[in-house]
Amino acid sequence: MSYKVKLNIFEGPLDLLLFLIRKEKIDIYDIPIVKITTQYTEYMDLMQMLDLDIAGEFIVMAATLMHIKSKLLLPPEETEE
């Protein structure tokens, strides 16, 4: 999961922003560090509030149900006699 940044001059993953700054396609002086830091701390607070273990268990259960249903929707395999 990549951390996304929302600024007036850029919106997207933080690693892409760093890449563009290194390649001098975005001026480092136009980047509001305080805004990025605030967004990051809000993101970290949200991650602490979420119980990712429960979310992971739910995703596994949903994927299992989808797999079972997809197998039921497929026509039965023909067996050689």
One Martini backbone bead per residue (centre of mass of N, CA, C, O) as a GRO file, in nm:
protein
   81
    1MET     BB    1   0.094   0.038   0.026
    2SER     BB    2   0.063   0.358  -0.079
    3TYR     BB    3   0.141   0.682  -0.019
    4LYS     BB    4  -0.063   0.965  -0.054
    5VAL     BB    5  -0.055   1.285  -0.216
    6LYS     BB    6  -0.205   1.626  -0.162
    7LEU     BB    7  -0.158   1.883  -0.394
    8ASN     BB    8  -0.160   2.145  -0.605
    9ILE     BB    9   0.092   2.013  -0.793
   10PHE     BB   10   0.012   1.722  -0.655
   11GLU     BB   11  -0.111   1.372  -0.714
   12GLY     BB   12   0.010   1.093  -0.524
   13PRO     BB   13   0.268   0.914  -0.480
   14LEU     BB   14   0.548   0.967  -0.297
   15ASP     BB   15   0.758   0.824  -0.482
   16LEU     BB   16   0.690   0.999  -0.732
   17LEU     BB   17   0.760   1.271  -0.614
   18LEU     BB   18   1.058   1.206  -0.559
   19PHE     BB   19   1.132   1.142  -0.849
   20LEU     BB   20   1.056   1.423  -0.971
   21ILE     BB   21   1.253   1.583  -0.799
   22ARG     BB   22   1.515   1.440  -0.889
   23LYS     BB   23   1.440   1.514  -1.204
   24GLU     BB   24   1.332   1.818  -1.198
   25LYS     BB   25   0.998   1.837  -1.242
   26ILE     BB   26   0.999   1.937  -0.941
   27ASP     BB   27   1.003   2.187  -0.719
   28ILE     BB   28   1.108   2.183  -0.394
   29TYR     BB   29   0.997   2.479  -0.321
   30ASP     BB   30   0.680   2.379  -0.383
   31ILE     BB   31   0.693   2.200  -0.124
   32PRO     BB   32   0.477   2.134   0.148
   33ILE     BB   33   0.586   1.984   0.425
   34VAL     BB   34   0.357   2.030   0.628
   35LYS     BB   35   0.133   1.897   0.460
   36ILE     BB   36   0.261   1.618   0.438
   37THR     BB   37   0.289   1.566   0.744
   38THR     BB   38  -0.010   1.588   0.812
   39GLN     BB   39  -0.108   1.362   0.626
   40TYR     BB   40   0.065   1.140   0.754
   41THR     BB   41  -0.047   1.153   1.046
   42GLU     BB   42  -0.338   1.090   0.962
   43TYR     BB   43  -0.273   0.816   0.837
   44MET     BB   44  -0.155   0.685   1.095
   45ASP     BB   45  -0.408   0.717   1.269
   46LEU     BB   46  -0.588   0.541   1.089
   47MET     BB   47  -0.417   0.279   1.110
   48GLN     BB   48  -0.461   0.252   1.422
   49MET     BB   49  -0.778   0.226   1.411
   50LEU     BB   50  -0.734  -0.007   1.241
   51ASP     BB   51  -0.805  -0.356   1.204
   52LEU     BB   52  -0.610  -0.550   1.001
   53ASP     BB   53  -0.681  -0.838   1.086
   54ILE     BB   54  -0.983  -0.827   1.028
   55ALA     BB   55  -0.960  -0.736   0.736
   56GLY     BB   56  -0.799  -0.984   0.641
   57GLU     BB   57  -1.011  -1.198   0.713
   58PHE     BB   58  -1.231  -1.086   0.529
   59ILE     BB   59  -1.078  -1.115   0.260
   60VAL     BB   60  -1.044  -1.420   0.273
   61MET     BB   61  -1.344  -1.491   0.291
   62ALA     BB   62  -1.434  -1.349   0.028
   63ALA     BB   63  -1.244  -1.506  -0.162
   64THR     BB   64  -1.355  -1.786  -0.099
   65LEU     BB   65  -1.646  -1.732  -0.191
   66MET     BB   66  -1.571  -1.655  -0.482
   67HIS     BB   67  -1.441  -1.923  -0.556
   68ILE     BB   68  -1.685  -2.105  -0.508
   69LYS     BB   69  -1.880  -1.959  -0.701
   70SER     BB   70  -1.710  -1.985  -0.962
   71LYS     BB   71  -1.720  -2.297  -0.964
   72LEU     BB   72  -2.038  -2.314  -0.982
   73LEU     BB   73  -2.059  -2.150  -1.264
   74LEU     BB   74  -1.919  -2.364  -1.392
   75PRO     BB   75  -1.894  -2.608  -1.585
   76PRO     BB   76  -1.868  -2.923  -1.588
   77GLU     BB   77  -1.648  -3.160  -1.608
   78GLU     BB   78  -1.526  -3.374  -1.834
   79THR     BB   79  -1.520  -3.719  -1.844
   80GLU     BB   80  -1.356  -4.001  -1.906
   81GLU     BB   81  -1.479  -4.334  -2.028
   0.00000   0.00000   0.00000
